[in-house]
Amino acid sequence: MSGDFHYKVLDVRHSSRYKAMRSAVYFPIFGDGWIRKWGVGGTAVRLTGLWRKRVLELRNAGWHPFESRIDRQYARNCPPFGVIATTTARACGRAMVCPLCYARRYVLKSFLHLEEVLFGGTHPLAKPREDLRLVEFVARQRVCLNERSAWEPGAIFRDWCPWVNGYIYLHRRREVDILKPQYGVVLHRIFVDENHGHGWLARSGLLLVHRQTPASWVEEVLAHAIPEFRISCTRHKGTPTKRLLREATGRAFAYPVSMLRADPAYTVAVLRGFHRTHMLATYGPQLKCAFEKEDQMGRRTRPFVPEEPEVPPDVREALGVVEDIKYTVEKVDEHVREEREDFFGSVVKKAKAIGATIEKTNRVTAGQREALDNMLEGVRKWVHDDEEDD
């Protein structure tokens, strides 16, 4: 792959699934009126340009998936969704940060799951089931570090991400277990604010409950299920239509814009901390059957799924020091960095190499940790010296 593809939009796809994807991604990024300003095709090309810029920012911040030129170019050529273009390419698959793949993996998958349940397929004239009602909820919780940790990329990766990961894992089925919907989709999204010392965990979803379930009871149960969140809940009246489903999908699963606009160093820390986390969960009887099988004795069992290796605390701390080194180098005065370019470049390169080895082996030696601590102490002196000179 030699360079950037030029995507020229030939036609626009108008089915409900693509409208849901555009609602979830285009509106949070470009705001109201995007279709009047640029149209669907122009907005698709504009979003591709923003993503290409973000790829370079993440690469410069040290995100390892983009260190390879080939992988970086594949990501830059991630194709737009919901249009027919002159050129096609492979999707990059970085759904947590790439708005194009976010729409494909999270928004499209959620919409298709509920569309299949309500309408039995994708036919535009299919009649919906009349025994189900749609519940839409969005909940947000501010998550801060403890007072002893500064809000910096290393601390985010080392302390903040593990706490949020644990919360997602322990409470993944909370709404489903308490409300008992027949079907549902729940998505977790991460918002990072590099300026105010905290991040946000958003928990949103669409649930299908029986039509006789009262709205007041649904709101009360969800507020009790996730009391620490600021929650907005709506139990829609009447039989769900495809228009209602796509609009609710766009609101509930809106793209987290901070992943595209926040400081790249903070974004990289979040991406590293959540790269093994399953952010989307779908529920329903047919999905439960798909994950089970009968053994020869007729018992219902789950297939074996290998577990991801747990990251030890000392490994997480060491990788956090690597992030601190890169972040501290960026804080050094620009003129000093230019004069000592070889020194700072060598420090960052060695820190990255040690971090890659630690991450690959999932263990850290005393020598590696000592080397990282010495490098961090050395670059911090340059920051202090600059402050004293001022």
C-alpha positions as CSV (number, residue, x, y, z in Angstrom):
1,M,0.0,0.0,0.0
2,S,1.9,3.0,-1.3
3,G,-0.1,6.0,-0.1
4,D,-3.5,7.5,0.8
5,F,-6.5,6.4,-1.2
6,H,-8.7,9.1,-2.7
7,Y,-12.3,8.2,-1.8
8,K,-14.7,9.6,-4.3
9,V,-18.3,9.0,-3.3
10,L,-20.5,7.7,-6.1
11,D,-23.7,6.9,-4.2
12,V,-25.2,7.0,-0.7
13,R,-26.8,4.1,1.1
14,H,-30.1,5.1,2.6
15,S,-31.3,2.0,4.6
16,S,-32.0,2.5,8.3
17,R,-28.8,0.8,9.5
18,Y,-26.6,3.4,7.7
19,K,-28.8,6.3,8.9
20,A,-28.3,5.0,12.5
21,M,-24.5,4.8,11.9
22,R,-24.4,8.4,10.6
23,S,-26.5,9.6,13.5
24,A,-24.2,8.0,16.1
25,V,-21.0,9.3,14.5
26,Y,-21.5,12.3,12.3
27,F,-23.7,14.3,14.8
28,P,-21.3,14.1,17.8
29,I,-18.3,15.1,15.7
30,F,-19.7,17.7,13.3
31,G,-22.8,18.9,15.2
32,D,-26.2,19.7,13.9
33,G,-26.5,20.8,10.3
34,W,-23.7,18.7,8.9
35,I,-25.9,17.3,6.1
36,R,-26.8,20.9,5.0
37,K,-23.1,21.9,5.0
38,W,-21.4,19.0,3.2
39,G,-24.0,16.4,2.5
40,V,-23.5,12.7,3.3
41,G,-20.7,12.2,0.8
42,G,-18.8,15.3,1.7
43,T,-19.1,14.5,5.4
44,A,-17.8,11.0,4.9
45,V,-14.7,12.3,3.1
46,R,-14.2,15.0,5.8
47,L,-14.3,12.3,8.5
48,T,-11.7,10.3,6.7
49,G,-9.4,13.3,6.7
50,L,-9.9,13.8,10.5
51,W,-9.1,10.1,11.1
52,R,-5.9,10.2,9.0
53,K,-4.7,13.2,11.1
54,R,-5.5,11.3,14.3
55,V,-3.5,8.3,13.1
56,L,-0.4,10.4,12.9
57,E,-1.0,12.0,16.3
58,L,-1.4,8.6,18.0
59,R,1.7,7.3,16.2
60,N,3.7,10.3,17.4
61,A,2.4,9.7,20.9
62,G,3.9,6.1,20.8
63,W,0.9,3.9,20.2
64,H,2.5,0.6,19.1
65,P,-0.1,-0.6,16.5
66,F,0.8,2.4,14.3
67,E,4.6,2.2,14.6
68,S,4.7,0.0,11.4
69,R,4.4,2.1,8.3
70,I,2.2,-0.6,6.6
71,D,-0.2,-0.8,9.6
72,R,-0.3,2.9,9.8
73,Q,-1.2,3.2,6.1
74,Y,-3.9,0.6,6.4
75,A,-5.4,2.6,9.2
76,R,-5.2,5.9,7.2
77,N,-7.0,4.1,4.4
78,C,-9.9,2.8,6.6
79,P,-12.9,3.1,4.2
80,P,-15.9,5.3,4.9
81,F,-19.2,3.7,5.9
82,G,-22.7,4.0,4.3
83,V,-21.5,5.1,0.9
84,I,-20.4,3.5,-2.4
85,A,-17.0,4.9,-3.3
86,T,-14.6,4.5,-6.3
87,T,-12.0,2.7,-4.1
88,T,-12.4,0.0,-1.5
89,A,-9.9,-1.0,1.3
90,R,-9.7,-3.1,4.4
91,A,-11.1,-1.6,7.6
92,C,-8.5,-1.0,10.3
93,G,-10.5,-2.6,13.1
94,R,-9.5,0.0,15.8
95,A,-13.1,0.4,16.8
96,M,-12.4,2.0,20.2
97,V,-10.8,5.1,18.6
98,C,-11.5,5.0,14.8
99,P,-15.0,6.5,14.2
100,L,-15.4,4.6,11.0
101,C,-14.8,1.2,12.6
102,Y,-16.7,2.3,15.7
103,A,-19.8,2.7,13.5
104,R,-19.3,-0.7,12.0
105,R,-18.6,-2.7,15.1
106,Y,-20.7,-1.1,17.8
107,V,-23.5,0.8,16.1
108,L,-24.2,-1.5,13.2
109,K,-24.0,-4.6,15.3
110,S,-26.4,-3.3,17.9
111,F,-28.9,-2.1,15.3
112,L,-28.9,-5.3,13.4
113,H,-29.3,-7.4,16.5
114,L,-32.5,-5.4,17.6
115,E,-33.7,-5.1,14.0
116,E,-33.6,-8.9,13.7
117,V,-35.6,-9.3,16.9
118,L,-38.2,-6.7,16.2
119,F,-38.7,-7.1,12.4
120,G,-37.4,-10.5,11.6
121,G,-34.9,-9.2,9.1
122,T,-33.8,-6.1,7.1
123,H,-36.8,-5.8,4.8
124,P,-38.0,-2.2,4.8
125,L,-41.7,-3.2,4.9
126,A,-41.4,-5.8,7.6
127,K,-44.0,-5.3,10.4
128,P,-42.6,-5.1,14.0
129,R,-43.5,-7.3,16.9
130,E,-46.3,-5.8,18.9
131,D,-45.5,-7.5,22.2
132,L,-42.2,-5.6,22.8
133,R,-41.4,-2.0,23.8
134,L,-38.1,-0.2,23.5
135,V,-36.2,1.2,26.5
136,E,-33.4,3.6,25.9
137,F,-31.0,4.7,28.6
138,V,-27.7,6.7,28.9
139,A,-25.8,6.8,32.1
140,R,-22.5,8.7,32.9
141,Q,-20.2,8.6,35.9
142,R,-17.2,10.8,36.5
143,V,-14.2,8.7,37.6
144,C,-11.2,10.4,39.2
145,L,-7.8,9.2,40.5
146,N,-7.0,9.2,44.1
147,E,-5.5,12.4,45.6
148,R,-2.0,10.9,45.6
149,S,-1.9,10.4,41.8
150,A,-1.5,13.2,39.3
151,W,-3.8,13.1,36.3
152,E,-1.1,12.1,33.8
153,P,-1.0,9.3,31.2
154,G,1.1,7.0,33.3
155,A,-1.3,7.2,36.3
156,I,-4.3,6.8,34.0
157,F,-2.9,3.5,32.6
158,R,-1.6,2.3,35.9
159,D,-4.5,3.2,38.3
160,W,-7.5,4.5,36.4
161,C,-7.9,2.0,33.7
162,P,-7.7,-1.1,36.0
163,W,-10.5,0.3,38.2
164,V,-12.8,1.1,35.3
165,N,-12.0,-2.3,33.8
166,G,-13.0,-4.0,37.0
167,Y,-16.2,-2.1,37.3
168,I,-17.2,-3.0,33.7
169,Y,-16.4,-6.7,34.4
170,L,-18.3,-6.9,37.7
171,H,-21.4,-5.0,36.6
172,R,-21.7,-6.0,33.0
173,R,-25.1,-7.7,33.4
174,R,-26.5,-5.4,36.1
175,E,-29.5,-3.9,34.1
176,V,-30.2,-7.3,32.5
177,D,-30.2,-9.2,35.8
178,I,-32.5,-6.7,37.5
179,L,-34.8,-5.5,34.8
180,K,-35.0,-8.9,33.1
181,P,-35.5,-7.6,29.5
182,Q,-36.1,-10.2,26.8
183,Y,-33.4,-8.7,24.6
184,G,-30.9,-6.0,25.0
185,V,-27.6,-4.3,23.9
186,V,-25.3,-2.5,26.4
187,L,-22.2,-0.5,25.4
188,H,-19.5,1.1,27.6
189,R,-17.7,4.2,26.3
190,I,-14.7,6.1,27.7
191,F,-14.4,9.9,27.7
192,V,-11.1,11.4,28.9
193,D,-10.7,15.1,29.9
194,E,-7.0,15.9,30.0
195,N,-7.7,19.4,31.4
196,H,-9.9,18.8,34.4
197,G,-8.3,15.8,36.0
198,H,-11.0,13.2,35.5
199,G,-12.5,10.9,32.9
200,W,-16.1,9.7,32.3
201,L,-17.4,6.1,32.0
202,A,-20.6,6.1,29.9
203,R,-22.9,3.1,30.1
204,S,-25.8,3.1,27.6
205,G,-28.1,0.7,25.9
206,L,-31.3,-0.4,24.3
207,L,-33.5,-2.9,26.0
208,L,-36.7,-4.7,24.8
209,V,-39.2,-5.3,27.5
210,H,-42.8,-6.7,27.4
211,R,-45.4,-4.1,26.4
212,Q,-47.2,-4.4,29.7
213,T,-44.0,-3.3,31.6
214,P,-44.9,0.2,33.1
215,A,-42.5,3.1,32.3
216,S,-42.3,4.3,35.9
217,W,-41.2,0.9,37.0
218,V,-38.5,0.7,34.3
219,E,-37.0,4.1,35.3
220,E,-37.1,3.2,39.0
221,V,-35.4,-0.1,38.5
222,L,-32.6,1.3,36.3
223,A,-32.0,4.2,38.7
224,H,-31.6,1.5,41.5
225,A,-29.5,-0.7,39.3
226,I,-26.8,1.9,38.6
227,P,-27.2,4.5,41.4
228,E,-23.7,6.0,41.1
229,F,-24.4,7.1,37.5
230,R,-26.3,10.1,36.2
231,I,-29.0,8.3,34.2
232,S,-31.4,9.4,31.6
233,C,-34.0,6.7,30.7
234,T,-37.0,6.6,28.3
235,R,-39.4,3.8,27.8
236,H,-40.9,4.6,24.4
237,K,-44.6,4.2,24.0
238,G,-46.2,2.3,21.2
239,T,-44.9,-0.4,18.8
240,P,-41.2,0.4,17.9
241,T,-40.7,1.5,14.3
242,K,-37.4,1.4,12.3
243,R,-37.2,5.2,12.5
244,L,-37.5,5.0,16.3
245,L,-34.9,2.2,16.5
246,R,-32.3,4.1,14.4
247,E,-32.8,7.4,16.2
248,A,-32.5,5.6,19.6
249,T,-29.4,3.8,18.4
250,G,-27.8,7.0,17.4
251,R,-28.4,8.6,20.8
252,A,-27.5,5.7,23.0
253,F,-24.4,4.7,21.1
254,A,-23.0,8.1,20.1
255,Y,-19.3,8.1,19.3
256,P,-17.0,9.4,22.2
257,V,-15.5,12.5,20.6
258,S,-12.7,12.8,23.1
259,M,-11.1,9.8,21.5
260,L,-10.6,11.9,18.4
261,R,-9.8,15.2,20.0
262,A,-8.2,14.7,23.4
263,D,-4.4,14.9,24.0
264,P,-2.9,12.0,22.1
265,A,-0.8,10.9,25.1
266,Y,-4.0,10.5,27.2
267,T,-5.8,8.7,24.5
268,V,-2.9,6.3,24.0
269,A,-2.9,5.5,27.8
270,V,-6.7,4.7,27.6
271,L,-6.3,2.6,24.4
272,R,-3.5,0.5,26.1
273,G,-5.6,0.1,29.2
274,F,-8.7,-1.1,27.5
275,H,-7.4,-3.0,24.5
276,R,-8.6,-6.4,26.0
277,T,-11.9,-5.1,27.3
278,H,-15.2,-6.2,25.7
279,M,-17.1,-2.9,25.5
280,L,-20.3,-4.2,23.9
281,A,-22.6,-6.9,25.3
282,T,-25.7,-8.3,23.6
283,Y,-28.4,-10.3,25.3
284,G,-31.3,-12.5,24.2
285,P,-32.4,-16.1,24.3
286,Q,-31.1,-16.9,20.8
287,L,-27.6,-15.6,21.8
288,K,-27.5,-17.6,24.9
289,C,-28.2,-20.8,22.9
290,A,-25.4,-19.9,20.5
291,F,-22.9,-19.9,23.3
292,E,-24.0,-23.2,24.7
293,K,-23.8,-26.8,23.5
294,E,-24.8,-30.2,24.8
295,D,-22.2,-32.7,25.8
296,Q,-22.6,-36.5,25.4
297,M,-24.4,-36.7,28.7
298,G,-27.0,-34.2,27.6
299,R,-25.8,-31.4,29.9
300,R,-25.7,-27.8,28.8
301,T,-22.1,-26.5,28.8
302,R,-20.2,-23.5,27.6
303,P,-17.4,-23.9,25.0
304,F,-13.9,-23.4,26.3
305,V,-12.7,-19.8,25.7
306,P,-9.0,-19.2,26.6
307,E,-8.6,-16.4,29.1
308,E,-6.3,-13.4,28.4
309,P,-3.3,-13.4,30.8
310,E,-3.8,-11.1,33.7
311,V,-1.4,-8.1,33.8
312,P,0.6,-8.2,37.2
313,P,0.7,-5.0,39.2
314,D,4.5,-4.6,38.8
315,V,4.1,-4.8,35.0
316,R,1.4,-2.3,35.0
317,E,3.5,0.1,37.1
318,A,6.5,-0.3,34.8
319,L,4.4,0.4,31.7
320,G,3.0,3.4,33.5
321,V,6.6,4.7,34.0
322,V,7.2,4.4,30.2
323,E,4.1,6.6,29.6
324,D,5.4,9.1,32.2
325,I,8.8,9.3,30.5
326,K,7.2,10.1,27.1
327,Y,4.9,12.6,28.6
328,T,7.6,14.3,30.6
329,V,9.9,14.6,27.5
330,E,7.0,16.4,25.8
331,K,6.8,18.9,28.7
332,V,10.5,19.9,28.3
333,D,11.0,23.3,26.6
334,E,10.9,23.0,22.8
335,H,14.3,24.7,22.4
336,V,16.0,22.4,24.9
337,R,14.6,19.4,23.2
338,E,15.9,20.6,19.8
339,E,19.4,21.3,21.3
340,R,19.4,17.8,23.0
341,E,17.5,16.0,20.3
342,D,19.9,13.0,20.4
343,F,19.6,12.6,24.2
344,F,15.8,12.8,24.4
345,G,15.3,10.7,21.3
346,S,17.5,8.0,22.7
347,V,15.7,8.0,26.1
348,V,12.3,7.7,24.5
349,K,13.5,5.0,22.1
350,K,15.0,2.9,24.9
351,A,11.9,3.4,27.1
352,K,9.7,2.2,24.3
353,A,11.9,-0.8,23.7
354,I,11.9,-1.8,27.3
355,G,8.1,-1.3,27.5
356,A,7.6,-3.5,24.4
357,T,9.6,-6.3,26.0
358,I,7.7,-6.0,29.3
359,E,4.4,-6.0,27.5
360,K,5.4,-9.0,25.4
361,T,6.7,-11.2,28.2
362,N,4.2,-9.9,30.8
363,R,7.0,-9.6,33.4
364,V,9.4,-7.0,34.5
365,T,12.9,-7.5,35.9
366,A,14.6,-5.5,38.5
367,G,17.1,-4.1,36.0
368,Q,14.4,-3.0,33.6
369,R,12.5,-1.2,36.4
370,E,15.7,0.5,37.6
371,A,16.5,1.6,34.1
372,L,13.1,3.1,33.6
373,D,13.2,4.9,37.0
374,N,16.6,6.4,36.2
375,M,15.4,7.6,32.8
376,L,12.3,9.2,34.3
377,E,14.4,10.9,37.0
378,G,16.8,12.2,34.4
379,V,14.2,13.7,32.1
380,R,12.3,15.3,35.1
381,K,15.5,17.3,35.9
382,W,15.2,19.0,32.6
383,V,11.6,20.0,33.4
384,H,12.6,21.4,36.8
385,D,15.6,23.2,35.4
386,D,13.3,24.9,32.8
387,E,10.9,26.0,35.6
388,E,13.8,27.5,37.7
389,D,15.1,29.4,34.7
390,D,11.7,31.0,34.2
